Amino acid sequence: MNLADIKHLLSSGEIAANKINPLIDSLAIQDLDKLSGSEKEVFREVINKILLLAQDPGSGAYIDNPEKAESLLSALD
């Protein structure tokens, strides 16, 4: 997934569950500066939600790379 795809996805208003792991895997910390304020906020919300859901074994949510998700979230704060 390239940066243009990521920006489009974040600004679309809906992110399908099957797009969350590719989104996390594709985005580098240095790319965060290229996101608008609203795109960063959406990304922050997505990461927060998926991290919470992944802790609930009944949710079915799974993060391929939780360490990267945490580091991206930390870089957003």
Biopython code that builds the backbone (N, CA, C, O; Angstrom):
import numpy as np
from Bio.PDB.StructureBuilder import StructureBuilder

atoms = [
    (1, "MET", "N", (0.860, -1.159, 0.000)),
    (1, "MET", "CA", (0.000, 0.000, 0.000)),
    (1, "MET", "C", (0.918, 1.235, 0.000)),
    (1, "MET", "O", (1.789, 1.365, 0.860)),
    (2, "ASN", "N", (0.716, 2.134, -0.965)),
    (2, "ASN", "CA", (1.550, 3.336, -1.009)),
    (2, "ASN", "C", (0.900, 4.474, -0.227)),
    (2, "ASN", "O", (-0.239, 4.358, 0.224)),
    (3, "LEU", "N", (1.629, 5.563, -0.074)),
    (3, "LEU", "CA", (1.151, 6.668, 0.755)),
    (3, "LEU", "C", (-0.144, 7.262, 0.226)),
    (3, "LEU", "O", (-1.012, 7.635, 1.015)),
    (4, "ALA", "N", (-0.296, 7.358, -1.093)),
    (4, "ALA", "CA", (-1.535, 7.900, -1.667)),
    (4, "ALA", "C", (-2.725, 7.011, -1.301)),
    (4, "ALA", "O", (-3.802, 7.515, -0.981)),
    (5, "ASP", "N", (-2.534, 5.694, -1.346)),
    (5, "ASP", "CA", (-3.596, 4.752, -0.956)),
    (5, "ASP", "C", (-3.936, 4.904, 0.522)),
    (5, "ASP", "O", (-5.104, 4.865, 0.908)),
    (6, "ILE", "N", (-2.911, 5.076, 1.337)),
    (6, "ILE", "CA", (-3.108, 5.233, 2.780)),
    (6, "ILE", "C", (-3.899, 6.503, 3.073)),
    (6, "ILE", "O", (-4.851, 6.480, 3.852)),
    (7, "LYS", "N", (-3.506, 7.606, 2.450)),
    (7, "LYS", "CA", (-4.194, 8.878, 2.658)),
    (7, "LYS", "C", (-5.654, 8.776, 2.211)),
    (7, "LYS", "O", (-6.552, 9.278, 2.887)),
    (8, "HIS", "N", (-5.884, 8.128, 1.077)),
    (8, "HIS", "CA", (-7.259, 7.955, 0.586)),
    (8, "HIS", "C", (-8.080, 7.118, 1.564)),
    (8, "HIS", "O", (-9.226, 7.448, 1.871)),
    (9, "LEU", "N", (-7.493, 6.052, 2.039)),
    (9, "LEU", "CA", (-8.179, 5.174, 2.992)),
    (9, "LEU", "C", (-8.530, 5.922, 4.274)),
    (9, "LEU", "O", (-9.645, 5.802, 4.780)),
    (10, "LEU", "N", (-7.581, 6.692, 4.798)),
    (10, "LEU", "CA", (-7.815, 7.419, 6.049)),
    (10, "LEU", "C", (-8.840, 8.538, 5.883)),
    (10, "LEU", "O", (-9.534, 8.888, 6.837)),
    (11, "SER", "N", (-8.938, 9.090, 4.702)),
    (11, "SER", "CA", (-9.888, 10.185, 4.488)),
    (11, "SER", "C", (-11.241, 9.698, 3.980)),
    (11, "SER", "O", (-12.165, 10.496, 3.821)),
    (12, "SER", "N", (-11.367, 8.397, 3.723)),
    (12, "SER", "CA", (-12.604, 7.857, 3.154)),
    (12, "SER", "C", (-13.758, 7.792, 4.144)),
    (12, "SER", "O", (-14.923, 7.766, 3.746)),
    (13, "GLY", "N", (-13.434, 7.764, 5.442)),
    (13, "GLY", "CA", (-14.492, 7.679, 6.441)),
    (13, "GLY", "C", (-14.784, 6.266, 6.889)),
    (13, "GLY", "O", (-15.401, 6.065, 7.935)),
    (14, "GLU", "N", (-14.352, 5.284, 6.120)),
    (14, "GLU", "CA", (-14.555, 3.876, 6.496)),
    (14, "GLU", "C", (-13.309, 3.088, 6.176)),
    (14, "GLU", "O", (-12.777, 3.161, 5.068)),
    (15, "ILE", "N", (-12.848, 2.330, 7.158)),
    (15, "ILE", "CA", (-11.694, 1.471, 6.940)),
    (15, "ILE", "C", (-12.131, 0.046, 7.237)),
    (15, "ILE", "O", (-12.478, -0.286, 8.371)),
    (16, "ALA", "N", (-12.109, -0.788, 6.213)),
    (16, "ALA", "CA", (-12.504, -2.186, 6.372)),
    (16, "ALA", "C", (-11.505, -2.897, 7.279)),
    (16, "ALA", "O", (-10.316, -2.578, 7.275)),
    (17, "ALA", "N", (-11.984, -3.845, 8.042)),
    (17, "ALA", "CA", (-11.143, -4.576, 8.990)),
    (17, "ALA", "C", (-9.947, -5.231, 8.303)),
    (17, "ALA", "O", (-8.861, -5.306, 8.879)),
    (18, "ASN", "N", (-10.145, -5.701, 7.081)),
    (18, "ASN", "CA", (-9.046, -6.374, 6.384)),
    (18, "ASN", "C", (-7.997, -5.407, 5.847)),
    (18, "ASN", "O", (-6.998, -5.841, 5.273)),
    (19, "LYS", "N", (-8.204, -4.121, 6.023)),
    (19, "LYS", "CA", (-7.240, -3.102, 5.581)),
    (19, "LYS", "C", (-6.371, -2.593, 6.733)),
    (19, "LYS", "O", (-5.382, -1.901, 6.490)),
    (20, "ILE", "N", (-6.714, -2.917, 7.967)),
    (20, "ILE", "CA", (-6.008, -2.349, 9.116)),
    (20, "ILE", "C", (-4.571, -2.869, 9.203)),
    (20, "ILE", "O", (-3.645, -2.071, 9.348)),
    (21, "ASN", "N", (-4.364, -4.171, 9.119)),
    (21, "ASN", "CA", (-2.998, -4.692, 9.189)),
    (21, "ASN", "C", (-2.142, -4.211, 8.022)),
    (21, "ASN", "O", (-1.000, -3.814, 8.253)),
    (22, "PRO", "N", (-2.633, -4.225, 6.778)),
    (22, "PRO", "CA", (-1.816, -3.667, 5.690)),
    (22, "PRO", "C", (-1.504, -2.186, 5.890)),
    (22, "PRO", "O", (-0.423, -1.722, 5.529)),
    (23, "LEU", "N", (-2.443, -1.453, 6.461)),
    (23, "LEU", "CA", (-2.232, -0.039, 6.743)),
    (23, "LEU", "C", (-1.090, 0.135, 7.745)),
    (23, "LEU", "O", (-0.185, 0.939, 7.521)),
    (24, "ILE", "N", (-1.130, -0.607, 8.834)),
    (24, "ILE", "CA", (-0.069, -0.538, 9.845)),
    (24, "ILE", "C", (1.266, -0.989, 9.257)),
    (24, "ILE", "O", (2.294, -0.352, 9.486)),
    (25, "ASP", "N", (1.249, -2.074, 8.508)),
    (25, "ASP", "CA", (2.486, -2.600, 7.930)),
    (25, "ASP", "C", (3.106, -1.643, 6.919)),
    (25, "ASP", "O", (4.331, -1.567, 6.817)),
    (26, "SER", "N", (2.291, -0.918, 6.177)),
    (26, "SER", "CA", (2.779, -0.063, 5.099)),
    (26, "SER", "C", (3.255, 1.303, 5.559)),
    (26, "SER", "O", (4.106, 1.911, 4.912)),
    (27, "LEU", "N", (2.723, 1.787, 6.654)),
    (27, "LEU", "CA", (3.032, 3.147, 7.089)),
    (27, "LEU", "C", (4.292, 3.159, 7.948)),
    (27, "LEU", "O", (4.404, 2.407, 8.916)),
    (28, "ALA", "N", (5.225, 4.010, 7.588)),
    (28, "ALA", "CA", (6.456, 4.184, 8.362)),
    (28, "ALA", "C", (6.308, 5.422, 9.237)),
    (28, "ALA", "O", (5.532, 6.327, 8.929)),
    (29, "ILE", "N", (7.055, 5.451, 10.322)),
    (29, "ILE", "CA", (6.978, 6.587, 11.242)),
    (29, "ILE", "C", (7.268, 7.892, 10.515)),
    (29, "ILE", "O", (6.610, 8.898, 10.778)),
    (30, "GLN", "N", (8.238, 7.897, 9.608)),
    (30, "GLN", "CA", (8.557, 9.125, 8.884)),
    (30, "GLN", "C", (7.429, 9.565, 7.948)),
    (30, "GLN", "O", (7.385, 10.726, 7.544)),
    (31, "ASP", "N", (6.525, 8.661, 7.602)),
    (31, "ASP", "CA", (5.377, 9.017, 6.760)),
    (31, "ASP", "C", (4.305, 9.784, 7.530)),
    (31, "ASP", "O", (3.462, 10.445, 6.923)),
    (32, "LEU", "N", (4.331, 9.703, 8.845)),
    (32, "LEU", "CA", (3.294, 10.368, 9.638)),
    (32, "LEU", "C", (3.278, 11.870, 9.404)),
    (32, "LEU", "O", (2.221, 12.496, 9.481)),
    (33, "ASP", "N", (4.433, 12.455, 9.121)),
    (33, "ASP", "CA", (4.504, 13.893, 8.847)),
    (33, "ASP", "C", (3.807, 14.274, 7.547)),
    (33, "ASP", "O", (3.483, 15.442, 7.332)),
    (34, "LYS", "N", (3.578, 13.297, 6.686)),
    (34, "LYS", "CA", (2.943, 13.552, 5.395)),
    (34, "LYS", "C", (1.417, 13.453, 5.467)),
    (34, "LYS", "O", (0.725, 13.717, 4.484)),
    (35, "LEU", "N", (0.903, 13.073, 6.635)),
    (35, "LEU", "CA", (-0.543, 12.963, 6.827)),
    (35, "LEU", "C", (-1.091, 14.287, 7.336)),
    (35, "LEU", "O", (-0.423, 15.009, 8.075)),
    (36, "SER", "N", (-2.309, 14.590, 6.934)),
    (36, "SER", "CA", (-2.973, 15.791, 7.449)),
    (36, "SER", "C", (-3.379, 15.553, 8.900)),
    (36, "SER", "O", (-3.320, 14.426, 9.393)),
    (37, "GLY", "N", (-3.783, 16.601, 9.567)),
    (37, "GLY", "CA", (-4.229, 16.479, 10.950)),
    (37, "GLY", "C", (-5.393, 15.525, 11.106)),
    (37, "GLY", "O", (-5.418, 14.716, 12.034)),
    (38, "SER", "N", (-6.359, 15.613, 10.204)),
    (38, "SER", "CA", (-7.523, 14.724, 10.296)),
    (38, "SER", "C", (-7.145, 13.278, 9.974)),
    (38, "SER", "O", (-7.690, 12.350, 10.572)),
    (39, "GLU", "N", (-6.221, 13.077, 9.039)),
    (39, "GLU", "CA", (-5.771, 11.719, 8.728)),
    (39, "GLU", "C", (-5.028, 11.116, 9.917)),
    (39, "GLU", "O", (-5.191, 9.933, 10.215)),
    (40, "LYS", "N", (-4.216, 11.918, 10.593)),
    (40, "LYS", "CA", (-3.516, 11.439, 11.786)),
    (40, "LYS", "C", (-4.512, 11.057, 12.877)),
    (40, "LYS", "O", (-4.345, 10.044, 13.556)),
    (41, "GLU", "N", (-5.541, 11.872, 13.038)),
    (41, "GLU", "CA", (-6.539, 11.590, 14.074)),
    (41, "GLU", "C", (-7.283, 10.279, 13.774)),
    (41, "GLU", "O", (-7.512, 9.475, 14.677)),
    (42, "VAL", "N", (-7.653, 10.070, 12.526)),
    (42, "VAL", "CA", (-8.323, 8.820, 12.146)),
    (42, "VAL", "C", (-7.393, 7.641, 12.394)),
    (42, "VAL", "O", (-7.815, 6.618, 12.932)),
    (43, "PHE", "N", (-6.134, 7.779, 12.006)),
    (43, "PHE", "CA", (-5.177, 6.705, 12.198)),
    (43, "PHE", "C", (-4.982, 6.405, 13.680)),
    (43, "PHE", "O", (-4.897, 5.243, 14.075)),
    (44, "ARG", "N", (-4.911, 7.445, 14.492)),
    (44, "ARG", "CA", (-4.778, 7.273, 15.950)),
    (44, "ARG", "C", (-5.978, 6.494, 16.498)),
    (44, "ARG", "O", (-5.810, 5.576, 17.300)),
    (45, "GLU", "N", (-7.167, 6.855, 16.072)),
    (45, "GLU", "CA", (-8.377, 6.168, 16.541)),
    (45, "GLU", "C", (-8.386, 4.708, 16.104)),
    (45, "GLU", "O", (-8.759, 3.828, 16.879)),
    (46, "VAL", "N", (-7.977, 4.451, 14.864)),
    (46, "VAL", "CA", (-7.951, 3.082, 14.350)),
    (46, "VAL", "C", (-6.984, 2.232, 15.168)),
    (46, "VAL", "O", (-7.320, 1.121, 15.578)),
    (47, "ILE", "N", (-5.789, 2.755, 15.402)),
    (47, "ILE", "CA", (-4.801, 1.989, 16.168)),
    (47, "ILE", "C", (-5.290, 1.757, 17.596)),
    (47, "ILE", "O", (-5.189, 0.644, 18.113)),
    (48, "ASN", "N", (-5.814, 2.790, 18.228)),
    (48, "ASN", "CA", (-6.327, 2.616, 19.595)),
    (48, "ASN", "C", (-7.397, 1.538, 19.657)),
    (48, "ASN", "O", (-7.373, 0.683, 20.542)),
    (49, "LYS", "N", (-8.332, 1.578, 18.721)),
    (49, "LYS", "CA", (-9.429, 0.605, 18.722)),
    (49, "LYS", "C", (-8.933, -0.805, 18.464)),
    (49, "LYS", "O", (-9.354, -1.743, 19.141)),
    (50, "ILE", "N", (-8.034, -0.968, 17.483)),
    (50, "ILE", "CA", (-7.582, -2.321, 17.168)),
    (50, "ILE", "C", (-6.731, -2.885, 18.304)),
    (50, "ILE", "O", (-6.779, -4.086, 18.571)),
    (51, "LEU", "N", (-5.955, -2.037, 18.973)),
    (51, "LEU", "CA", (-5.181, -2.519, 20.118)),
    (51, "LEU", "C", (-6.093, -2.969, 21.256)),
    (51, "LEU", "O", (-5.817, -3.974, 21.911)),
    (52, "LEU", "N", (-7.166, -2.238, 21.491)),
    (52, "LEU", "CA", (-8.128, -2.648, 22.520)),
    (52, "LEU", "C", (-8.854, -3.927, 22.132)),
    (52, "LEU", "O", (-8.998, -4.839, 22.946)),
    (53, "LEU", "N", (-9.308, -3.987, 20.886)),
    (53, "LEU", "CA", (-10.035, -5.175, 20.434)),
    (53, "LEU", "C", (-9.149, -6.417, 20.436)),
    (53, "LEU", "O", (-9.622, -7.512, 20.740)),
    (54, "ALA", "N", (-7.882, -6.259, 20.101)),
    (54, "ALA", "CA", (-6.967, -7.406, 20.058)),
    (54, "ALA", "C", (-6.753, -8.009, 21.439)),
    (54, "ALA", "O", (-6.391, -9.180, 21.553)),
    (55, "GLN", "N", (-6.970, -7.229, 22.484)),
    (55, "GLN", "CA", (-6.821, -7.741, 23.848)),
    (55, "GLN", "C", (-8.011, -8.591, 24.279)),
    (55, "GLN", "O", (-7.915, -9.343, 25.248)),
    (56, "ASP", "N", (-9.126, -8.478, 23.573)),
    (56, "ASP", "CA", (-10.330, -9.242, 23.888)),
    (56, "ASP", "C", (-10.363, -10.493, 23.018)),
    (56, "ASP", "O", (-10.570, -10.398, 21.808)),
    (57, "PRO", "N", (-10.161, -11.661, 23.617)),
    (57, "PRO", "CA", (-10.120, -12.893, 22.816)),
    (57, "PRO", "C", (-11.431, -13.181, 22.081)),
    (57, "PRO", "O", (-11.432, -13.927, 21.101)),
    (58, "GLY", "N", (-12.516, -12.617, 22.526)),
    (58, "GLY", "CA", (-13.800, -12.854, 21.875)),
    (58, "GLY", "C", (-14.064, -11.952, 20.687)),
    (58, "GLY", "O", (-15.033, -12.162, 19.958)),
    (59, "SER", "N", (-13.222, -10.956, 20.477)),
    (59, "SER", "CA", (-13.482, -9.993, 19.404)),
    (59, "SER", "C", (-13.074, -10.516, 18.033)),
    (59, "SER", "O", (-13.663, -10.125, 17.026)),
    (60, "GLY", "N", (-12.085, -11.384, 17.979)),
    (60, "GLY", "CA", (-11.584, -11.874, 16.697)),
    (60, "GLY", "C", (-10.591, -10.922, 16.045)),
    (60, "GLY", "O", (-10.072, -11.214, 14.968)),
    (61, "ALA", "N", (-10.322, -9.795, 16.680)),
    (61, "ALA", "CA", (-9.374, -8.825, 16.126)),
    (61, "ALA", "C", (-7.954, -9.342, 16.330)),
    (61, "ALA", "O", (-7.635, -9.956, 17.347)),
    (62, "TYR", "N", (-7.115, -9.076, 15.334)),
    (62, "TYR", "CA", (-5.738, -9.539, 15.390)),
    (62, "TYR", "C", (-4.839, -8.494, 14.749)),
    (62, "TYR", "O", (-5.175, -7.930, 13.708)),
    (63, "ILE", "N", (-3.702, -8.241, 15.369)),
    (63, "ILE", "CA", (-2.720, -7.325, 14.820)),
    (63, "ILE", "C", (-1.490, -8.141, 14.444)),
    (63, "ILE", "O", (-0.911, -8.827, 15.287)),
    (64, "ASP", "N", (-1.094, -8.064, 13.178)),
    (64, "ASP", "CA", (0.090, -8.796, 12.718)),
    (64, "ASP", "C", (1.359, -8.311, 13.404)),
    (64, "ASP", "O", (2.238, -9.108, 13.731)),
    (65, "ASN", "N", (1.452, -7.015, 13.618)),
    (65, "ASN", "CA", (2.667, -6.431, 14.168)),
    (65, "ASN", "C", (2.307, -5.434, 15.276)),
    (65, "ASN", "O", (2.337, -4.224, 15.049)),
    (66, "PRO", "N", (1.967, -5.931, 16.470)),
    (66, "PRO", "CA", (1.540, -5.037, 17.543)),
    (66, "PRO", "C", (2.629, -4.059, 17.985)),
    (66, "PRO", "O", (2.323, -2.946, 18.414)),
    (67, "GLU", "N", (3.894, -4.463, 17.884)),
    (67, "GLU", "CA", (4.982, -3.555, 18.261)),
    (67, "GLU", "C", (5.015, -2.341, 17.342)),
    (67, "GLU", "O", (5.209, -1.215, 17.799)),
    (68, "LYS", "N", (4.825, -2.571, 16.054)),
    (68, "LYS", "CA", (4.824, -1.455, 15.110)),
    (68, "LYS", "C", (3.606, -0.571, 15.352)),
    (68, "LYS", "O", (3.709, 0.655, 15.300)),
    (69, "ALA", "N", (2.465, -1.178, 15.614)),
    (69, "ALA", "CA", (1.251, -0.391, 15.901)),
    (69, "ALA", "C", (1.492, 0.505, 17.112)),
    (69, "ALA", "O", (1.119, 1.678, 17.098)),
    (70, "GLU", "N", (2.106, -0.033, 18.151)),
    (70, "GLU", "CA", (2.411, 0.748, 19.356)),
    (70, "GLU", "C", (3.394, 1.866, 19.048)),
    (70, "GLU", "O", (3.233, 2.982, 19.542)),
    (71, "SER", "N", (4.411, 1.583, 18.235)),
    (71, "SER", "CA", (5.394, 2.626, 17.934)),
    (71, "SER", "C", (4.787, 3.721, 17.071)),
    (71, "SER", "O", (5.116, 4.895, 17.247)),
    (72, "LEU", "N", (3.917, 3.365, 16.151)),
    (72, "LEU", "CA", (3.224, 4.388, 15.357)),
    (72, "LEU", "C", (2.319, 5.242, 16.247)),
    (72, "LEU", "O", (2.260, 6.463, 16.099)),
    (73, "LEU", "N", (1.629, 4.597, 17.156)),
    (73, "LEU", "CA", (0.763, 5.331, 18.071)),
    (73, "LEU", "C", (1.579, 6.291, 18.944)),
    (73, "LEU", "O", (1.180, 7.436, 19.159)),
    (74, "SER", "N", (2.710, 5.822, 19.436)),
    (74, "SER", "CA", (3.575, 6.676, 20.243)),
    (74, "SER", "C", (4.088, 7.869, 19.445)),
    (74, "SER", "O", (4.193, 8.977, 19.972)),
    (75, "ALA", "N", (4.405, 7.642, 18.184)),
    (75, "ALA", "CA", (4.891, 8.728, 17.330)),
    (75, "ALA", "C", (3.807, 9.754, 17.030)),
    (75, "ALA", "O", (4.104, 10.913, 16.741)),
    (76, "LEU", "N", (2.557, 9.329, 17.098)),
    (76, "LEU", "CA", (1.440, 10.249, 16.857)),
    (76, "LEU", "C", (1.174, 11.162, 18.044)),
    (76, "LEU", "O", (0.625, 12.252, 17.881)),
    (77, "ASP", "N", (1.559, 10.722, 19.234)),
    (77, "ASP", "CA", (1.296, 11.500, 20.448)),
    (77, "ASP", "C", (2.324, 12.573, 20.683)),
    (77, "ASP", "O", (2.235, 13.309, 21.666)),
]
sb = StructureBuilder()
sb.init_structure("model")
sb.init_model(0)
sb.init_chain("A")
sb.init_seg("    ")
for serial, (resi, resn, name, xyz) in enumerate(atoms, 1):
    if name == "N":
        sb.init_residue(resn, " ", resi, " ")
    sb.init_atom(name, np.array(xyz, "f"), 0.0, 1.0, " ", f" {name:<3s}", serial, name[0])
structure = sb.get_structure()
